[in-house]
């Protein structure tokens, strides 16, 4: 019988592995976006030298604006899958021995994930569109002004610390199996950062998959919701004052043809992956409360 584990960590430069200039970029992403984790997409694409530092340098002045924050809010508001309400997991959690403070901590984690995911959809959309020299900003005669041009506060929101992401390689077999099932439910290549954050609560993740996600994931309604928020992101980045990324033709002195091809595939993949996970985590918070609460920006007013 094989000793092969249920799940393995997908190749990436994880938070604790980043050093030097890349570690500085990770820290800047945390503080500029005001989010407690660096996205899976960033960590995977950081294996390709130069791309993330160069693309981030182009995007940072654009995504730090109130205009970009409003775009993320619009994505969040449009990420609700139509259909019947999901069962609130609170009674089941209490019956399992959970206490109210632990449930409150879980709900806060969902709020923070829901704050960040739409911002990462803006980011990956800008990177992808700029890569192919489509409109990722910088083409408007009139520049952002007033509130739109304001820069949001720099740094994590008050009282928020960085997330600890469970290492799939170190998780027990049951948790690995849950993470695998979450991955496979959406036909993804690895468990999202969100599920690595929530992996400390495997009982909850099992409930979430069964009650909130399996009934809708891959459905026509889910796919249409993902298509809608990707379109919103594409349209919104056109309003940036500058281009929100780099074109592959401008990176050929730094990247090999194989790396250009690999990044092209990853950008396409994560443009869909981040939309999927945005919808999923909003749906998990919606189960605890309602759509209005799940889509509220609770951290940058």
N, C-alpha and C positions, 0 to 999 in steps of 0.2 A: 504493500500500500504506500502511495506517495506521501512524502512529508511536505509537499508543496502547500504553502499557506493559502487560505481562502482569497486573500487580497494582498496586493503589494502597492506601495506608494508609487504613483506615476512619476517619471523622471522630472525633476524641477530643481530650482535653487530655493530651498525652503528658507523661512525667515532666519533661523539660526545659522544657516550656511552662507548667507550673504556677507560679504566683507568689502572693505575699501570703498571705492566709488559706488558700487552697486548697493552696499548697505546704506550709503547716504541717500541714494535714490529711493530706496524702500522707506526710509524715515521721512523723506520729503513727501512721498505719496500718502503715508499715514496722516501727516499734518496738514497737507494741502486739501485733501479730500475729507479730512476729519473723521476717518474711519479706523477701527481698531484691528484691521488685518489688510494684508497685501493680497490682491486677488490671485487665484489659481493661474489665470491667464498670464499675469505678470511673471509669476514664479517660473512657469514653464518656458515662456519666451526669453527669460533672462539667461537661458543656456546659450543663446545666440549673441555673441559679443556685439556690443555697440547699439543694438536696436533699441532696447528699453531706455537707456540713458538718452539717446538722441530723440526718440519719439516723445518721451516724457518732457524733455526740455522744450520741445515745440508746443506741446499741449498744455503745460502747466499754466501759462498766463491766461489761457482761454477757460480752462475748467475751474479756475479759482474764482470766477466771477459769479455774481448773483444770477446772471443770465443762465449760466450752466446749472446752478442750483435749482432754478425754476424749471429747467428742462428735466432734471431728475425727478422733481415733484410731479411733473406731468406724466412721466412714465409710470411712476408709482400709482397714480390715480387711475391709470388705464390698464393696470395689471391684474384686475379681478376677473377670474373666469366665471362666466354666467352659469347659473344653476342653483340647485338647492343648497341650503346651509349645511355645513359639516357639523358633526357632534362635537360639543365642547369637551376637550380631553380632561378638564379639571376633575370631574367626579371619578373617573377611572384612575387618575394619578393619586388622588386622595385615598382611594381604596387600596392602592398599592403601598401605601405608607408614606407618600410624599407629604411634606409640610408646606404651608402657604409661603414661607420665605423662599423655599426652593423653587416653587412654581413662579413666584415673582421674578427670581433671577433668570429663569428660563425665558419668561416673557420679555424681560429687558434685553436679553441676547437676541431674541427675534426682532425687537425694535431696531437694534443697532445693525443687524444684518439687512433689514428692510430699508434702513437709511442709506447704507452703502451700495447695495446691489444696483439700483438705478444709476448711481454715479459711475459705477464700473461699466454699465451698458453704454453710457455716453462716451466713456474713455475708449472702449474697444471699438465702438462705431467710428469714432474719429480716427483711430489708428488704422482701421480697415479701409475707410474711404480715402484717407490721405495716401495710403500705400499704393492704391490704384489710380491716384491723381483725379479722383472724383471730388466733388465739392465738400471739403471738410473745413470750410471757413476761409476767410481772407479774400473773398471775392466781392464784398459789398462796398458800394461807394460811401454809404453812411455808416459810421462806426457806432458801437454801443455807447450809450450815454445815460446819465442819471443813475437810477437804481440798478439797471442792467449791468452797468460798467463797474459797480462797486465790487471790491474784493471781500470775500467772506473771511471770517476770522481764521487765523492759522493755528493749528493744533487740535488735539482731540477735545471733544466737549468736556466740560467740567465734570469731574467724577468718573470719567470713562478711562479704563485701562486697556491695553492691548489684549486681544484674545489669545488664549492658548489653543492651538490646533492639535488635536489628537493625532499622533503618528500612527497611520494605519499598520505599519510594520510592527508596532509595539502593542497594538490592541489585541484583546483576547479573541478567540475564535468566534464567539457569538457576535461581538461588536463588528468584527470584520465581515461577517455574513450580512449583517444589517446594512453596513455601508455598501457592500456589493449589491444588495437588492435595491437600494436607493439609486445607485449608479445605473443598474440595468433597467430599472423602471423607465428611465428617460433615455435609454440607449446612449449613455455617456461613456467616456473613456476612463473616468476616475471619479471618486467621490468629491463633490464640491467642497470648498473651504467651509461653507455653512454647515455641512454635515460633520466635518471634522470638529467644528466648534461644538455642535450639539451632540457629538459622539460620547461625551461624558455622561449622557442620559440615554442609554440604549433602550430602556423601557419606553421612554417618550418617543424615540425615533421609530420604534416598531408600531406604536399607535398612529403616529403621523403618516407613515407609509400606508398603513391599512385603511385608515379612516379618511384622510384628507387628500392623499396623492394618487393612490391606485385607482380610485373611481374616475379620475379625470385626465391623468397624464397620458399624453399621446392622442387624446381625443381631438376631434375637429375643433371644438371650442377652445381647447388649450392651445392648439397650433395657431388658431386665428388670433388669440390674445397675444401670443409671442410675435406673430407677424406685425400686429398693430403697434406694439411698443418698439419694435425694431424700426418701423417706419417713422415713429415719432422721434426717435433718437437721430435718424438720418436727416430729417428735416431740421431739427433743432441745431445741429452742429453747423449747418450752413450759415447761421447767424454769428459765428465766432469772428472776431476781428482778424485773427491770424489762422494759418493752417494748423489743424490739430494733430499733426503727426508728420511722418516722413514718407517720401515715395521710394519704392524699391529701386527705381532707376538712379536715385541719388545715393544709394547705399552699396553700389556694386564695387566700390573701392574698399569696402569694409567687410563685405559678406561674399561668400562663394555662391555660385549658381545653386548649389544644393541647399544652402542656407536660405537663399531667397525663396526657393520653392517650398521649403519647410515652413517658413514664416507665413507664406501666402496661405497654406492650408490651415495653420493654427489660427490666423486672424479670422478666416471664414468660420472655423469651428467654434471659436469662443464668442463670436458675434451671436451665435445661436445658443450656445451653452449658457451665457450670462442672462439672456432673455428667459430661458427656461427656469433658471434658479431664482430669478427675480419673482416670477409668478409663483413658484413653489413656496417660497418662504413667506411671501405676503399671505398666501392661502393658509399657512400654518398659524400665523398670528390671527387671521380672520376667524379661525375656529375658536379661539379663546374669547373674542370680543365681537367685532363687526368689521365691515369693510372700511368704514370711516376711520376707525382707530388703526387698522392695519396699514392704511395708506398715508397716514399723517406723518409729516416731517416733524419729528420731536426734538431735533438737535440743532438746527440752524434756522432761525426765524427771520 
